[in-house]
Amino acid sequence: MSHTLLVWEMVPEVTELYLIPDTESHLYVKYLQEAHNKFINSNEMNDGLRFLNTAIAETDPEKGFEEHLGIFLPFKWDLEKPLTNQFITAVYQSGFIL
């Protein structure tokens, strides 16, 4: 199975990884591309950032993205485990400047 890797940084404190099956991520490529290499509180908000902010949240979805609340949470990678033997087709990086 192939995956998309989302690197979500909460600068300067925390980095989270999400290993999302491509069967899921392909539905949201437009949003992932819009948010790639952009940061909330640093770049202009766009639909991609709003989507990601909701997709990895447990509460408080962005207006208009309520149906996506927490959809990427099951794919959060445990950083205690090495990321090996995974076929990664795309990497997106985004986050939040604290």
C-alpha positions as CSV (number, residue, x, y, z in Angstrom):
1,M,0.0,0.0,0.0
2,S,1.3,3.5,-0.8
3,H,1.0,6.5,1.4
4,T,1.2,10.3,1.5
5,L,3.3,11.7,4.3
6,L,2.1,14.9,5.9
7,V,4.6,16.7,8.1
8,W,2.7,19.1,10.4
9,E,5.0,21.5,12.3
10,M,3.9,23.6,15.2
11,V,6.9,25.8,15.1
12,P,9.0,25.9,17.2
13,E,7.8,23.2,19.6
14,V,6.3,20.1,17.9
15,T,6.4,18.1,14.7
16,E,3.8,15.5,13.9
17,L,3.7,13.0,11.1
18,Y,0.6,11.6,9.4
19,L,1.0,8.6,7.2
20,I,-2.2,8.7,5.1
21,P,-3.1,5.9,2.7
22,D,-3.2,7.2,-0.8
23,T,-6.8,5.8,-1.1
24,E,-7.7,8.6,1.4
25,S,-5.2,11.3,0.5
26,H,-6.1,11.4,-3.2
27,L,-9.5,12.8,-2.3
28,Y,-7.8,15.8,-0.8
29,V,-4.8,16.5,-3.1
30,K,-6.1,20.0,-4.0
31,Y,-6.1,21.0,-0.3
32,L,-2.8,19.4,0.4
33,Q,-1.2,21.2,-2.5
34,E,-2.7,24.6,-1.4
35,A,-1.3,24.1,2.1
36,H,2.1,22.8,1.1
37,N,4.9,24.8,2.6
38,K,2.5,27.3,4.1
39,F,1.9,28.1,7.8
40,I,-1.0,29.3,9.7
41,N,-0.2,32.7,11.4
42,S,2.6,33.3,8.8
43,N,0.9,32.9,5.4
44,E,-2.4,34.0,4.1
45,M,-5.1,31.5,5.1
46,N,-6.4,29.5,2.2
47,D,-8.8,26.5,1.9
48,G,-5.9,24.1,2.1
49,L,-4.8,25.4,5.5
50,R,-8.4,25.5,6.7
51,F,-8.9,21.9,5.6
52,L,-5.7,20.6,7.3
53,N,-6.4,22.6,10.5
54,T,-9.7,20.7,10.7
55,A,-8.5,17.3,9.4
56,I,-6.0,17.0,12.3
57,A,-8.2,18.6,15.0
58,E,-10.4,16.9,17.6
59,T,-12.6,20.0,18.1
60,D,-13.3,23.4,16.7
61,P,-13.5,22.8,12.9
62,E,-12.9,25.6,10.5
63,K,-16.1,27.1,9.1
64,G,-17.1,25.3,5.9
65,F,-14.9,22.2,6.7
66,E,-16.9,20.7,9.6
67,E,-17.4,17.4,7.8
68,H,-13.6,16.9,7.7
69,L,-13.1,17.2,11.5
70,G,-10.4,14.7,12.6
71,I,-10.3,12.6,9.4
72,F,-6.5,12.4,9.5
73,L,-6.2,11.7,13.2
74,P,-6.2,7.9,12.7
75,F,-3.1,8.2,10.5
76,K,-1.0,10.1,13.0
77,W,2.4,8.3,13.2
78,D,3.9,7.4,16.6
79,L,7.3,9.2,16.5
80,E,8.7,6.5,18.9
81,K,8.6,4.1,15.9
82,P,10.9,4.4,12.9
83,L,9.3,5.1,9.6
84,T,10.5,2.1,7.7
85,N,9.2,-0.1,4.9
86,Q,6.6,2.4,3.8
87,F,6.1,3.3,0.2
88,I,5.6,7.1,0.2
89,T,4.3,8.7,-3.0
90,A,4.1,12.3,-1.9
91,V,5.3,14.5,1.0
92,Y,3.5,17.6,2.1
93,Q,4.7,20.0,4.8
94,S,2.6,22.6,6.6
95,G,1.8,23.8,10.1
96,F,1.3,26.5,12.5
97,I,3.6,29.2,13.7
98,L,3.1,29.6,17.5
